[in-house]
Each structure stands twice: as structure tokens, then as C-alpha cells.
Amino acid sequence: METLRRKIRQKLNNYEYTLNHPDTSLPYCIEHPKKVAVIGGGIAGISAACNLAERGFDVHLFEKNAFLGGKIGSWEFGSNGEKLRTEHGFHAFFRQYHNLRDFLKKLGADKHLIPIDDYVILFDKNQKQGFKGLNCIPGLNILDLRKHGVFNFFTFINPLSIPFLNLLKFDFEKTYKKFDGESFESFAKRTMMPKKMRIVFNSFARAFFAEPEDMSMAELIKSFHFYFLSNEDGLLYDVLHDDFQYTFIRYCEDFLNKHNAKIWYNTPIHELEKTEEGFMVHGRKFDYCIIASDVKHTRRLIEKSKGLENWPEVTSKFTTLKNSGRYAVWRLWTDKFEHDDNLPFFIFTDRLKCLDSITLYHKMEKTSAEWSYQNKGGIFELHCYAVPKDLIKDEDIKEAMLFELLHYMPELKGLKIIHEYFQHRDDFPAFHVNQYKNRPEIKTGIPGLYAAGDWVKMNNCTMLMEAAYTSGALAANYIFSEEGLQENPLRSVPTKGLLA
Ligand SMILES: Cc1cc2nc3c(=O)[nH]c(=O)nc-3n(C[C@H](O)[C@H](O)[C@H](O)COP(=O)(O)OP(=O)(O)OC[C@H]3O[C@@H](n4cnc5c(N)ncnc54)[C@H](O)[C@@H]3O)c2cc1C
């Protein structure tokens, strides 16, 4: 077994791929500061702004909200005379998020990460499927899934199952060419995917806020490679043990302030202008501009911007960017607890109609645990990653989500909702079929204009928060290299699968 493990490690390049080889003989800091506008203060914008500010650039970070963080943002709200905080939603920090975790370490925020125990899918009436104890070696972990009923003997002898081998063959060019035009739904039907395997894949597809019939099979193969088949960390991950503002964002703000960056809160940028010398943003001149807003707002920003007429093929990539369908996040402060003490903080469900996951905040977050102790009730966050077409009104979505919560945890029947915060949004990027080819890249092709976010096209294997952080850092690296400075080192999991 040890020899096999060594061979797999070797084949997968020790589970790491180096994105660049910085020339350390080049200067580290800029001598005559250049001005950079960063639009959007999510992880991507924070990443670009911090990397540039540290090197002496004159950075202005524009954020439309009153707080930084975007999809990991947190804010205060009042309810029944109490002041509470809520967040955009639960987030898992996987161990192979190398660049984001290096950043947390640099900020000193990594001490707030705590491990989650198990990756669990909940079926009705407290039936559950955990994945703890799975062999952690890529390839062998997939075979181990057999023990959990994810596939069976028939899967091996069924010739229709041969395409499953493509899961182990991730390769940017070939995988996208072959599978970006096919949806997960069609792949699952064509290969007669066993029911439990479908559930596991569905939970992957749902992490990208897509219905199976929309989700690109190429993106799903990439995600399976990134999260499961390219490292020994498996599906286990860490979470921040308190509100994101205290455990992450405030560290970024301190870092930016220390390096003299200007943070513009409550400042939505509706247009920018490309000029001879650079850019006009918010009435100021900049040498460089990095667009790090979400897809929905980026599309509008480019549509309204001036001076981009000479680059129609670039602007059309931005204006055809697609956002996902609607999703909902509902946090509930209640007077009851779940019965099963052994559940991890975050649980996927096999979804009746709309409830995809339940997070037990009273078990996970310090501030939530204090409220829970004082008020003798649990705090649950319910996610629906793709709101069904017939659920339009907030009240109908809530009713359906609550019905399903009680289906999975019948012991909560009769619960009283003491406080609640409901979000119904559609600002997640679409990873749907045939989207890859036209995705904008970090280096847009317009001099001085860069893009960053979990939606940009990159040739490294990162996704979601890690993609957001890495893209911001890569945008900064491009600017360093234009200014003759050394780049920051970045890495990812291997870009090719075990059998590629
Ligand atoms: C409910 C939920 C759960 C998730 N769970 C996970 C998870 O467990 N693990 C994981 O890795 N990822 C998860 N994600 C995905 C993750 O949150 C994102 O991939 C990541 O945070 C995206 O960062 P970003 O900077 O690219 O974009 P965003 O966070 O969307 O940031 C964009 C920023 O731009 C700002 N902005 C927009 N327009 C303008 C404008 N015109 N002017 C100025 N500012 C503007 C926005 O306010 C926002 O702050 C989850 C997402 C959601 C919604």
C-alpha cells in the first residue's frame, strides 16, 4: 500500500503545482507608486488590494456595501429589540485552498479555523451518510466509496460506466472540449449512474448553485478533481469559529490600513472610463484598474463604461457573463435543538424540493453559541442553492424550506422562530454548459485592465473562494511583472488527473 501511495503521490507531483517561479533578484516594492482602482471588496478584490498595497502601490478599493467581504461578508441587523449579526452564508475552507490559507496565515487569522468532523448527507428521519474514514489516497478514495454504497458491482461490469474514468482524467483542454457541452443530468442518464453516486455528484453540482440539467459536466469533473482526486485531504475541511467580520475581514481591513490603501465603503462604481493614460474611476485617475465585482454587476459596469469601443471582443465576453439562478439563505434563531449530537456543523440533505443544507451555528460559532446558551435554543442556517421555478415569493420559499427542515429533523416540530434573516439572491456565477469558452480572463486584453473573481477563466485548478483569492493575486502579479517587480509565489493542486 505504501508503494502505491508513493507512486500516486509521484504521479500527482506531490499534490502541488507551482503556478510561477518568481525572480527574487527583481525589486520587491515599487519606487514611484502607481495608482490602482480595485472595484469590489469580496475575496478577489481584497486579495488584489492587499497584494498591491503591500508592495507600495496607491490602492483604492471601491465597495458598494457598507462592509467588505462580498459573499463572505457579515453585517449587523436589529430584531425584536436585539442587535444580531448575520453573514452571507456558511463557508467551508478546504485544506487544498493553498493560496487563501497562506493569506489567512500571513494575516494571523488562521488561528480561527477549526476542523469539521465529517462530510455528511442527511436523508429523511435522521438517516445519514458520512464519509469519515475514507481512504485519503486519490484513486483509492474513489474505490472506497463502494463501501458507502456510492457505486456497486454492476457499475464495474456495466459498459455504460466507462465514462466514469473521465473523473480521473481531468485535463483542462481535453475535459472542457469533451464535456463542457454536456450537462450533469445528461451524463448521469447516459451512464446509468447509480442512485447514491448521483446524490454525491448532486451535492457537488449544488455547491455551484446549478440544477443538474444546467451544470456543465466539465466543471463538475474539475470540481471532483480539485476537491477529491488531486490531494490527500479528502472532503474534510475547516470553518471559521466566529463571525467572518471578527475572524477574517477585520484582519484584511487592518492590513489594508497598515499599507495605506484607501477603502471606499458604500461606493458602488457604475461606470469606468478608459483613457489614453489609464482609467477614470469615481472621478479619479488611475494607472491600472481591476474589476472584482460579481458577474451580475460586472456585466452592467462594462455595459455602461466608456472608451472600450476598440475592444468589442473583450467587452462581449463580459456582457455575456451569466449569473446562476436564484438561491436562498435563511438563518433562524429558535427555541429548539436537533436531537443528534453527532452531526457535524454543516450537513447536506438529499433535498425533497428545495432544502440543500443545514448549518448548526449554535455548535460552530462562538457568538452564536453564547446566544444559544442564554436563550436555550438552536441557530440554524438553511440553504437552497437553486430555488425551484414555481417558488417565487419569499414566503413560499420559507414555507418550503421549513417544511423540509422538519422532514429531516422532526424533533424540531413546533419550533418558535425568535429572530430570522432571509436572503433571496441571484449573484452567483453560472457554471453552466458551454460557458467556459467565452469566460473573461484575468488579463483582459485591454491595456491596464484586469479581472478577478471566482468567475474568471484561469488555467490553474482552483474553485470558489480559492479561485477568488488566486485570481486577485494573479492580477496583482501581472501588474508586478509590468512594473518590473518580483511576483508573489502561487500554487494549486496538480492540473492533471491521475489517469490524464
Ligand atoms: C451561500 C453561499 C455559500 C458558499 N459556500 C462556499 C463554501 O463553502 N466554500 C467556498 O469555497 N465557497 C463558497 N461559496 C462561494 C464563495 O463565497 C465565492 O466563490 C467567493 O466568496 C467569491 O468571491 P469574489 O470576490 O469573487 O466575489 P464576491 O464575494 O461576490 O465579491 C464581489 C464584491 O463586489 C462588490 N460589488 C459588486 N458590484 C459593485 C460595484 N458596482 N461597485 C463596487 N463594488 C461592487 C460586491 O458588493 C461584493 O463585495 C459560497 C457562496 C454562497 C453564496
The ligand as an SDF file (V2000), in Angstrom:
LIG
                    3D

 53 58  0  0  0  0  0  0  0  0999 V2000
  -24.4350   30.7860    0.3140 C   0  0  0  0  0  0  0  0  0  0  0  0
  -23.0470   30.5890   -0.2200 C   0  0  0  0  0  0  0  0  0  0  0  0
  -22.2400   29.5920    0.3030 C   0  0  0  0  0  0  0  0  0  0  0  0
  -20.9610   29.3830   -0.1880 C   0  0  0  0  0  0  0  0  0  0  0  0
  -20.1760   28.4100    0.3510 N   0  0  0  0  0  0  0  0  0  0  0  0
  -18.8990   28.2750   -0.0550 C   0  0  0  0  0  0  0  0  0  0  0  0
  -18.0450   27.3440    0.5600 C   0  0  0  0  0  0  0  0  0  0  0  0
  -18.4570   26.6290    1.4760 O   0  0  0  0  0  0  0  0  0  0  0  0
  -16.7390   27.2560    0.1430 N   0  0  0  0  0  0  0  0  0  0  0  0
  -16.2650   28.0400   -0.8870 C   0  0  0  0  0  0  0  0  0  0  0  0
  -15.0790   27.9460   -1.2300 O   0  0  0  0  0  0  0  0  0  0  0  0
  -17.0730   28.9350   -1.4880 N   0  0  0  0  0  0  0  0  0  0  0  0
  -18.3640   29.0660   -1.1180 C   0  0  0  0  0  0  0  0  0  0  0  0
  -19.1660   29.9800   -1.7220 N   0  0  0  0  0  0  0  0  0  0  0  0
  -18.6090   30.7420   -2.8490 C   0  0  0  0  0  0  0  0  0  0  0  0
  -17.7570   31.9100   -2.3560 C   0  0  0  0  0  0  0  0  0  0  0  0
  -18.4730   32.7070   -1.4760 O   0  0  0  0  0  0  0  0  0  0  0  0
  -17.3300   32.7380   -3.5480 C   0  0  0  0  0  0  0  0  0  0  0  0
  -16.7130   31.9080   -4.5110 O   0  0  0  0  0  0  0  0  0  0  0  0
  -16.3470   33.8580   -3.2020 C   0  0  0  0  0  0  0  0  0  0  0  0
  -16.6150   34.4590   -1.9780 O   0  0  0  0  0  0  0  0  0  0  0  0
  -16.4200   34.8880   -4.3250 C   0  0  0  0  0  0  0  0  0  0  0  0
  -15.5880   35.9810   -4.0470 O   0  0  0  0  0  0  0  0  0  0  0  0
  -15.4650   37.1370   -5.1130 P   0  0  0  0  0  0  0  0  0  0  0  0
  -14.5890   38.1690   -4.5510 O   0  0  0  0  0  0  0  0  0  0  0  0
  -15.1270   36.5590   -6.4340 O   0  0  0  0  0  0  0  0  0  0  0  0
  -16.9590   37.7090   -5.3120 O   0  0  0  0  0  0  0  0  0  0  0  0
  -17.9660   38.4020   -4.2960 P   0  0  0  0  0  0  0  0  0  0  0  0
  -17.8230   37.8510   -2.9570 O   0  0  0  0  0  0  0  0  0  0  0  0
  -19.3000   38.3320   -4.9770 O   0  0  0  0  0  0  0  0  0  0  0  0
  -17.4730   39.9060   -4.2330 O   0  0  0  0  0  0  0  0  0  0  0  0
  -17.8510   40.8940   -5.1570 C   0  0  0  0  0  0  0  0  0  0  0  0
  -17.8740   42.2180   -4.4220 C   0  0  0  0  0  0  0  0  0  0  0  0
  -18.0930   43.2660   -5.3460 O   0  0  0  0  0  0  0  0  0  0  0  0
  -18.9980   44.1920   -4.7730 C   0  0  0  0  0  0  0  0  0  0  0  0
  -19.5970   44.9360   -5.8870 N   0  0  0  0  0  0  0  0  0  0  0  0
  -20.4710   44.4820   -6.8000 C   0  0  0  0  0  0  0  0  0  0  0  0
  -20.7410   45.4650   -7.6920 N   0  0  0  0  0  0  0  0  0  0  0  0
  -20.0190   46.5320   -7.3380 C   0  0  0  0  0  0  0  0  0  0  0  0
  -19.8720   47.8310   -7.8820 C   0  0  0  0  0  0  0  0  0  0  0  0
  -20.5390   48.2000   -8.9650 N   0  0  0  0  0  0  0  0  0  0  0  0
  -19.0440   48.6940   -7.2540 N   0  0  0  0  0  0  0  0  0  0  0  0
  -18.3550   48.3450   -6.1350 C   0  0  0  0  0  0  0  0  0  0  0  0
  -18.4750   47.0960   -5.5710 N   0  0  0  0  0  0  0  0  0  0  0  0
  -19.2850   46.2100   -6.1830 C   0  0  0  0  0  0  0  0  0  0  0  0
  -19.9760   43.3130   -4.0170 C   0  0  0  0  0  0  0  0  0  0  0  0
  -20.7140   44.0410   -3.0670 O   0  0  0  0  0  0  0  0  0  0  0  0
  -19.0020   42.3120   -3.3910 C   0  0  0  0  0  0  0  0  0  0  0  0
  -18.4930   42.7760   -2.1880 O   0  0  0  0  0  0  0  0  0  0  0  0
  -20.4790   30.1860   -1.2490 C   0  0  0  0  0  0  0  0  0  0  0  0
  -21.2790   31.2050   -1.7720 C   0  0  0  0  0  0  0  0  0  0  0  0
  -22.5530   31.4060   -1.2680 C   0  0  0  0  0  0  0  0  0  0  0  0
  -23.4100   32.4850   -1.8600 C   0  0  0  0  0  0  0  0  0  0  0  0
  1  2  1  0
  2  3  1  0
  2 52  2  0
  3  4  2  0
  4  5  1  0
  4 50  1  0
  5  6  2  0
  6  7  1  0
  6 13  1  0
  7  8  2  0
  7  9  1  0
  9 10  1  0
 10 11  2  0
 10 12  1  0
 12 13  2  0
 13 14  1  0
 14 15  1  0
 14 50  1  0
 15 16  1  0
 16 17  1  0
 16 18  1  0
 18 19  1  0
 18 20  1  0
 20 21  1  0
 20 22  1  0
 22 23  1  0
 23 24  1  0
 24 25  2  0
 24 26  1  0
 24 27  1  0
 27 28  1  0
 28 29  2  0
 28 30  1  0
 28 31  1  0
 31 32  1  0
 32 33  1  0
 33 34  1  0
 33 48  1  0
 34 35  1  0
 35 36  1  0
 35 46  1  0
 36 37  1  0
 36 45  1  0
 37 38  2  0
 38 39  1  0
 39 40  1  0
 39 45  2  0
 40 41  1  0
 40 42  2  0
 42 43  1  0
 43 44  2  0
 44 45  1  0
 46 47  1  0
 46 48  1  0
 48 49  1  0
 50 51  2  0
 51 52  1  0
 52 53  1  0
M  END
$$$$
